[in-house]
Amino acid sequence: MVVAVQLDVKGLRRWLDDAEGGVGELSASLIAGGRSNPTYEVTDGERSWVLRRPPYGHILPSAHDMGREHRVLSALQDTGVPVPRVVGLCRDESVIGASFYVMDKLEGVTLRTHTDTARLTHTQRGQLADTMVDILVRLHEVDPAAVGLADWGRPDGYLQRQLKRWRGQWEASMTQPRPEVEQLLHRLAATLPDSRHPGIVHGDFKVDNMMVDREDPARIVGVLDWEMSTLGDTLTDLGILCSFWDQEGEFHNPITAGATALPGFPARAQVVERYAAARGFEVSDLDWYMVFADLKIAIILEGIHARHLQGHTSGADFEGVGAMVGPLLERALDLASASTIPGLRA
């Protein structure tokens, strides 16, 4: 069964008119990209918004909470972390058939592929990379209590809970046995680093979750896709960024597929160096965070693949998701086996 991707624009118009006022007849289209939460552009011909809702069909426990995205975006409005203005959150599933939130549509473009980033100049690529790192640092140095997020999560024990959570997610969505997952979970559990840098974690910080200015692609106008945000160990975001930071001559993360493997983008080590210098501390145990990032991404992809097999995905680009899982797990095992952390090598 193919899932219908049309929104109930009549129900949405009534809700949006209450929130914004003077809303005309709406039309909606599914935005390309974003294999997790379906994202729609909605317009009445004069104004445009973006709507996010949970996936269709099977949803992993604790995932895809629209209220969490809405809350963190609202909290970050005046922090210097660029995020879109949030219009409102609707938990009444009778409006469109699911909970959702609506935000302003930003004017900009998303660089999703190697082809997209190839259009940038050498200088623009370097400037974009620097801006991404600077924004990540800015996010991690936001005081959660000062923006109303003191109860956003529990930094203590965050890494242990993450391993437990992603084990559960794997067990809930596994489409075929993969012993590599158990091996990686075991090695990661045996080598948990001390979490010394708590803060707001984005959870999926990568180049195609940035909206950049059309005229100046080195300027980021919005950081998107906050569905996995919480309070935790901020170095997990650096691990994710490194997992997605493709380099020439190396295996490319199958999602970004070489988006940063072009002249002008700094090497991964330089990205880490800039981040560490800005935060004023040494980044240690990065192998652990990168192995965990690859494992987490592989499990997320397995969940998307499971929904696709059940006919619960919408949009294009889902056929090859299942094939991405194995290579990521292999890279994670290779990195773990070559690590300077003894228990991670075992």
N, C-alpha and C positions, 0 to 999 in steps of 0.2 A: 504493500500500500504506500502510495506517495502522499506525504503530508501536504495539505493545502497551506500555502504561505500567506494568503491574503489576511489582512487585518480587518476586524469589524470597525470600519472607519466611522460608521454612524454612532456606535457606542463611544468610540474614542472622541469623536467631535463633541459630544455632550460633556464628557469629562474635561476635555481640554478647554472648552468654552468657559466652564466654571473656573478653571485655573488661570486662564489668560485673558478671556473676554474677547468678543468680536471675532471668533474663528469662523472662517468660511468652510465651504465643502472641501473635504480632505481627500487626498490620494496618498497612497503609501507604496513604497518599493523596498525590497530587501536589499540591504547594502552588502556588497561583495566583501569577502574576508570575514574573520570572526567565526571560527568553526564551532564555538561553544554556545554563547547566548545569541539567539537571533536578534539582529539589529536592523531597524527600519528607518528610512528617511520618510518623514511625513510632512506634507505641505498643503496649504490652502491657496497656493498661487502667489501669495504675498509674503508669508512667513514660513520658515521651515524649522522643523524640530527633528530630533532623533529619539526613537523609542527602543528600549531594551526590555526583553522578556526572557523567561527561562526557556531552555530547549523543549522541543516537543518530545513526548514519550518518556522513556526511562531516564530518570535523573538520579545521580549519585547522592547518597545521604549528605546533608549539610552543604551541598553545593548550590550555586545559582540563586542565592538569596538576593532579590532585587532591593530589599531594604538596606542591605549592607552597602551596595554600590551607591545608592541614593545618599546614605548618611555620610560616607567618607567624602563624596564629591561636595556635599554641602559644607562640610567642616573645613575643606581645603580652599574655599573660595578666595580668601584674603591672605593666603600664606606665601605667595610667590611661586607656588607650584601651579602651573597653568592647567586649569580644568574648566570644562564648560559650565555655564549657569544651569542649575537644575530647576526645572519647572515644578515637578512634583512626583510623588510616589502614589501608586494605586494598588492596594492589596485586595480590592474587590474583583474577584476573578470573573464575575458576571459581565464586566465591561467589555473585555476582549477575549475572555476565556483563559486568562492567566494574570498573575500579578505583573506589574510593569512599572517603569519610571520613564519620564520624558525629560530631555534636556535640550538646550539650544543647539542647533546645528552650527558647528564652527565652520568658518570659511578657511579652507585649506585643503591639503592633499595628504594622503597616507602613502608612504613609500613601502610597498609590500614585497617587491621582488628585486632581483639583481638588475633587471631591465630598468626599473624605476630609479634606483640609485645610480645607475650608469649615466643617467641624464644630468646628474650633478657634476659640477666641476671638482677638480682635485681639492681646491680650497674649501668649497662648500661641504665636502664630505668630512674633512677634518674639523670644520667649525660645528657641524651637526653632531659629531661624536663628542666634542667637548661640551656642547650644550646639554646633551643627554646625561653625561656624567654629572655636570653641575646641578641639573634638576634632581637627579637621584640623591645627591648629597643634600640638597635643600630639603627634600622630602624626609630623609632620614634624620635631619636635625630639627624637624618640627616637634615641639613639645606637645604630645597627645592631649595632656590635660588642658593646655591653653586653648585648644580648638574643640573641646568637648568630647574627646575620644579616650578619656582615661580608662573607660571600661570596654574599649574596642576589642581587647584580647588580653591574654595572659602571657607576657614574655617569659616568665619562669616556666621551665619545662616545655618551651615551645618546640624545640627540635624533637624531643621524645614524642610529643603528641603528633607532630607532623609525620614521623615514621609510622606511627600507629594508624593515622588517618589514611595515608596513601596505601598502606597494606590493605586496609578495609576497602578502599576504592578499587584496588586491583581485584580483590576477591569478588566484588560486586559486579565488575564489568568484564572480567577475563573471557576472551573468546577462544583461547587455546592455551595449554600449559606452556609456561616459559620459566624454566628453572633459574634463569639469570636474575629474575626479580627477587626470588628468595635469597640468592647469593648476595645481591647488592644490599638488600634490607639487613641481612645479618652483618655484613661488614660495616655498614653505616652505623648500626646500633652499637657495635663493639668499639667504635671510635668517635663517639659523639664529642664535638668540641664544646668548650665552655662558651656560653652565650654572653659576651661582654658588651654588646652594642645594641640594646633594645631600641625599638622605635616603630614607626609606621612602615609596614611592609606592603609594597604594591602587589607582588606575587607573580607578575607576568611582564616585567619591564624589558621591552625590546623595541627595535626600530619601527616595526609595523604597528605598534601601539602608540605611536606619536603622530599627531596631526601637525604638519608643518605649513608655514606660510607659502602661498603659491609663488610669490615674487622672490621671497628670500627663504629658501628651503633649509637654511641653517637656523632659522628662528622657529621654535616649537610653540604652537599656539594652544596645544592641549595634549595632556596625557590621558589615554583612554583605557577602557577595560579594567575596572577595579574590582571585579567579582571575587578575587581571592585575597583582597586586602584585609589586613588584621594588624595587631601589635605582635611583634615577634623579634627574631634575630635579623637585623637589617642586612647582614652579610648574605642571607639567602637571596636577596634581590641582586646582589653582585654576582652570585653564582649563576642565577638565571640569565643575567645580561651576558656573562661570559659564555654560557652555553649557546646563546643565540648569536654571539659575536664571531661570525664566520671569517676565516682567514684564507688567503690564497694558498693553494697547495695542501690543504687539509680537508678532512671530512667536513661537510657542511651540515649544520642542523637542517633536517628536511623541511622544517617550517619556513625558516628564513632563506634557505637554499642559496646561500652565497650573497645575500644582500649587502653585507659589509666586506666582502672579499674583493675589494677594488682599491686601486691606489688613492691615497688621500685619507682613507680610514686608518686610524692608528692600529697597531698590533694590540692584541688582547692584553699583553703585559703592560702596555702603556695606558690602557684604559684603567687597569687596576692601580697603577702607579698614581694616576691623576686623582682617582677616588680616594686612595689612602692619604695622599698629601693634603687634600682638601679637608679630610676629617681629622687629620693629625694623629694617626696611629698606623702601626704596621698591620697589614692584612695577613693573618696566618691561617693555616688549615684550609686554604682556598680549594685544594683538591677535593676535600670533603664536600664543600658546597657545590662544586661543579658536578661531581658524581651524583649528588642528591638532585640537582637540577635536571640532569638528563633522565634520571629515573622518574621523577615527578612528571616531566613532559611526556615521557613514554606512556605512563599510566593515564594521563589525560587523553592522549591520542587513542588509547585502547577504549576508553569510555565513549569517545566520539564514534569510533569504528563500530562499537556494539550498538549504538543508537542507529547508525546507518544500516546495519544488517537487519534491524527491526523495522526499517522504513520510517524512522522518526527524525531524519535530518532534512533541512530545507536549504536550497541553494546548490551551487556547484562545488566542485573540488573535494568531494567526499570519497570518491572511489578509491583513491590511493592512500587514504589515511592509515589503514591497517598495515600497509607495507612500510610505514615510517617507524613502527614500534621496534622491530628487531634491530635495525641499524643504530638507533639511539641506545638501546640496552647494550649492544656490543661496544659502542664507544664508552659508555659508562664503565663497563668491566675493564676495558683496556686502560682507561685513565686510573681506575682504582688499582689495577695490578702494577702500574708504573709509578704509583704515588710514593712520596717520601714518608707517608704516615704508615707505620708498620702494620697495624691491624687492618688497614684498608687494602693492603696488598695480599693479605692471606686468602 
